[in-house]
Amino acid sequence: MSFDRSIKIAPSILSADFANFGQEIQAIEAQGADWVHVDVMDGHFVPNLTFGPPAVKAFRPHVKTFMDVHLMIAPVDPYIEAYAEAGADMITAHVEAGPHIHRTIQAIKATGKMAGVSLNPGTPLESIEHVLDLVDMVLIMTVNPGFGGQKFIHSGVEKTRRLRTMIGDRPIHIQIDGGVTTETAPLVAEAGADVLVAGSAVFKGASVDKPEVYGKNIRAIRAAATV
């Protein structure tokens, strides 16, 4: 995948209809989604439980764009290979999920996949300063991970701006996850983010029977972020 800093919308299928994942994925892609974001939760690192490797493997044939798998699990290292084999294009691990983030990133890279590192709202940027040369993406959480539909934490805007400065000219994406709407998208985009994860804001009011609503929601977020 060639690198560019244009705005990319990555709908989180955590907000999709769980009975129709295949159709939902096809619908959001047909309506303009750039990436498909898969939130993996373990009920331990975060207070929710979602998708194991077999589920991700089942999603894979339906994803024609780019499957971005966000591992909110601890420990994370023992599961990297399974999610890689399931078909992830990008695997993102949390710096808080284990004591050796450098080793975790190496393990992701060893599978041939792109590697992301994620930071919770209370985690300082300094924790990833020495691994920036190894990663393809940094994910700034603008909610506390674990549930969809939470309110945006505004300190993430300045954190994003500082991260963009730290990255400099390195080819690293900045992804924002949590509370992304038409109101918050321009704030983080102006600060330097280029990949916006949106769950409720994309899926609200839409269904496979009303796919045009996905398109309307995606276009609205993209337009807000590119003003």
C-alpha positions as CSV (number, residue, x, y, z in Angstrom):
1,M,0.0,0.0,0.0
2,S,1.5,3.3,-1.0
3,F,1.7,6.0,1.6
4,D,-0.3,9.2,1.5
5,R,-1.7,11.6,4.1
6,S,-5.1,12.1,2.5
7,I,-8.0,11.6,4.9
8,K,-9.1,8.0,5.2
9,I,-12.4,6.9,6.8
10,A,-12.2,3.6,8.6
11,P,-15.6,2.5,9.9
12,S,-15.5,0.3,13.0
13,I,-17.6,-2.8,12.5
14,L,-18.1,-2.9,16.2
15,S,-21.1,-0.7,15.3
16,A,-22.3,-3.0,12.5
17,D,-25.2,-5.5,12.6
18,F,-23.6,-8.5,14.1
19,A,-26.0,-10.8,12.2
20,N,-24.9,-9.4,8.8
21,F,-21.2,-8.6,9.0
22,G,-20.4,-9.7,5.4
23,Q,-23.2,-7.5,3.9
24,E,-22.3,-4.6,6.2
25,I,-18.6,-4.7,5.2
26,Q,-19.6,-4.8,1.5
27,A,-22.0,-1.9,2.0
28,I,-19.6,0.4,3.7
29,E,-16.9,-0.2,1.2
30,A,-19.3,0.3,-1.7
31,Q,-20.3,3.6,-0.1
32,G,-16.8,5.0,0.2
33,A,-15.0,3.5,3.3
34,D,-11.3,3.5,2.8
35,W,-10.4,1.0,5.5
36,V,-12.4,-1.5,7.6
37,H,-11.5,-1.2,11.3
38,V,-11.8,-4.3,13.5
39,D,-11.8,-3.7,17.3
40,V,-10.6,-6.8,19.1
41,M,-11.4,-6.8,22.8
42,D,-10.6,-9.5,25.5
43,G,-12.7,-8.6,28.5
44,H,-9.5,-8.1,30.4
45,F,-7.4,-5.3,29.0
46,V,-10.7,-3.6,28.2
47,P,-14.2,-4.2,29.7
48,N,-15.7,-5.9,26.6
49,L,-15.3,-9.0,24.5
50,T,-15.4,-9.1,20.7
51,F,-13.7,-10.8,17.9
52,G,-11.3,-13.8,17.9
53,P,-9.1,-14.9,15.0
54,P,-11.9,-17.1,13.5
55,A,-14.2,-14.1,13.2
56,V,-11.5,-12.0,11.6
57,K,-10.9,-14.8,9.1
58,A,-14.6,-14.9,8.3
59,F,-14.6,-11.1,7.7
60,R,-11.5,-11.3,5.4
61,P,-13.2,-12.5,2.1
62,H,-15.6,-9.6,2.3
63,V,-13.0,-6.9,2.8
64,K,-11.7,-5.6,-0.6
65,T,-10.0,-2.4,0.8
66,F,-7.7,-2.7,3.8
67,M,-8.4,-4.5,7.1
68,D,-7.1,-2.7,10.1
69,V,-7.1,-4.9,13.2
70,H,-6.8,-3.1,16.5
71,L,-5.8,-5.5,19.3
72,M,-7.1,-4.3,22.7
73,I,-5.9,-7.4,24.4
74,A,-3.3,-8.3,27.0
75,P,-1.1,-10.2,26.7
76,V,-0.9,-9.4,23.0
77,D,2.2,-11.2,21.7
78,P,0.8,-14.8,21.8
79,Y,-2.0,-13.8,19.5
80,I,-0.2,-11.8,16.8
81,E,0.5,-14.7,14.5
82,A,-3.2,-15.9,14.7
83,Y,-4.5,-12.5,13.7
84,A,-2.0,-12.2,10.9
85,E,-3.0,-15.6,9.5
86,A,-6.6,-14.6,9.8
87,G,-6.0,-11.9,7.2
88,A,-5.2,-8.6,8.9
89,D,-3.4,-6.0,6.7
90,M,-2.4,-3.9,9.7
91,I,-2.1,-5.1,13.3
92,T,-2.1,-2.4,16.0
93,A,-1.1,-3.2,19.6
94,H,-1.3,-1.0,22.7
95,V,1.8,0.2,24.4
96,E,0.1,-0.5,27.7
97,A,-0.6,-4.2,26.9
98,G,2.8,-5.5,27.8
99,P,6.3,-4.6,29.0
100,H,8.1,-4.8,25.7
101,I,6.4,-2.8,22.9
102,H,9.6,-3.0,20.8
103,R,9.4,-6.8,20.9
104,T,5.7,-6.7,20.1
105,I,6.2,-4.5,17.0
106,Q,9.0,-6.8,15.9
107,A,6.6,-9.7,16.2
108,I,4.0,-8.0,14.1
109,K,6.6,-7.1,11.4
110,A,7.9,-10.7,11.4
111,T,4.5,-11.8,10.1
112,G,4.8,-9.5,7.1
113,K,2.0,-7.2,8.2
114,M,2.0,-3.5,8.8
115,A,2.4,-2.5,12.4
116,G,0.6,0.1,14.5
117,V,1.0,1.2,18.1
118,S,-1.8,2.6,20.2
119,L,-1.9,5.0,23.1
120,N,-4.7,5.3,25.7
121,P,-5.8,8.8,26.6
122,G,-3.6,8.9,29.8
123,T,-0.5,7.5,28.1
124,P,2.2,10.0,27.2
125,L,3.7,10.2,23.7
126,E,7.2,9.7,25.2
127,S,6.3,6.0,25.6
128,I,6.6,5.4,21.9
129,E,9.3,7.9,21.0
130,H,11.9,5.2,20.6
131,V,9.8,2.9,18.4
132,L,8.6,5.5,15.8
133,D,11.1,4.3,13.2
134,L,9.6,0.8,13.4
135,V,5.9,1.5,13.0
136,D,3.5,2.3,10.1
137,M,0.9,3.9,12.2
138,V,0.2,5.5,15.6
139,L,-3.3,5.3,17.0
140,I,-4.4,7.9,19.4
141,M,-7.3,6.9,21.5
142,T,-9.7,9.8,22.1
143,V,-11.9,7.7,24.4
144,N,-11.0,5.1,27.0
145,P,-11.1,1.8,25.0
146,G,-13.8,-0.8,25.5
147,F,-17.1,0.5,24.2
148,G,-18.4,2.3,21.2
149,G,-20.4,5.5,21.4
150,Q,-18.4,7.4,24.0
151,K,-17.8,11.1,24.1
152,F,-14.6,12.5,22.5
153,I,-11.7,13.4,24.9
154,H,-10.5,16.8,23.7
155,S,-6.9,16.4,25.1
156,G,-6.4,14.1,22.1
157,V,-6.3,17.1,19.7
158,E,-3.1,18.6,21.2
159,K,-1.7,15.1,21.6
160,T,-2.2,14.5,17.9
161,R,-0.5,17.9,17.1
162,R,2.5,16.9,19.2
163,L,2.7,13.5,17.6
164,R,2.6,15.0,14.1
165,T,5.7,17.1,15.1
166,M,7.4,14.0,16.5
167,I,6.8,12.1,13.3
168,G,8.3,14.7,11.1
169,D,8.8,13.4,7.5
170,R,8.5,9.7,8.5
171,P,5.8,7.8,6.5
172,I,3.6,7.1,9.5
173,H,-0.2,7.3,9.6
174,I,-1.9,9.0,12.5
175,Q,-5.2,7.3,13.4
176,I,-7.8,8.6,15.7
177,D,-10.3,6.3,17.4
178,G,-13.1,7.4,19.7
179,G,-15.9,9.9,19.4
180,V,-15.1,10.9,15.8
181,T,-18.0,12.9,14.3
182,T,-18.5,15.7,11.9
183,E,-17.8,18.0,14.8
184,T,-14.5,16.4,16.0
185,A,-13.1,15.2,12.7
186,P,-11.9,18.7,11.6
187,L,-10.2,19.2,15.0
188,V,-8.0,16.1,14.7
189,A,-7.5,16.4,10.9
190,E,-6.1,20.0,11.4
191,A,-3.8,18.6,14.1
192,G,-2.4,16.1,11.7
193,A,-4.5,12.9,11.7
194,D,-5.2,11.2,8.4
195,V,-7.1,8.0,9.4
196,L,-10.4,8.5,11.2
197,V,-12.1,5.5,12.9
198,A,-15.8,6.1,13.1
199,G,-18.4,3.7,14.4
200,S,-21.7,5.2,15.5
201,A,-21.2,8.2,13.2
202,V,-21.1,5.9,10.1
203,F,-23.6,3.3,11.1
204,K,-26.2,5.5,12.7
205,G,-29.5,5.3,10.7
206,A,-27.9,3.0,8.0
207,S,-28.5,-0.6,7.1
208,V,-27.9,-3.0,4.2
209,D,-31.4,-2.0,3.1
210,K,-30.5,1.7,3.3
211,P,-26.8,1.7,2.1
212,E,-27.0,5.3,0.9
213,V,-27.0,6.4,4.5
214,Y,-23.5,4.9,5.0
215,G,-22.4,6.9,2.1
216,K,-24.0,10.1,3.4
217,N,-22.4,9.6,6.8
218,I,-18.9,8.8,5.4
219,R,-19.0,11.7,3.0
220,A,-20.0,14.1,5.8
221,I,-17.1,13.1,8.0
222,R,-14.7,13.3,5.1
223,A,-15.9,16.7,4.1
224,A,-15.7,18.0,7.6
225,A,-12.2,16.7,8.0
226,T,-11.0,18.2,4.7
227,V,-12.3,21.8,5.1
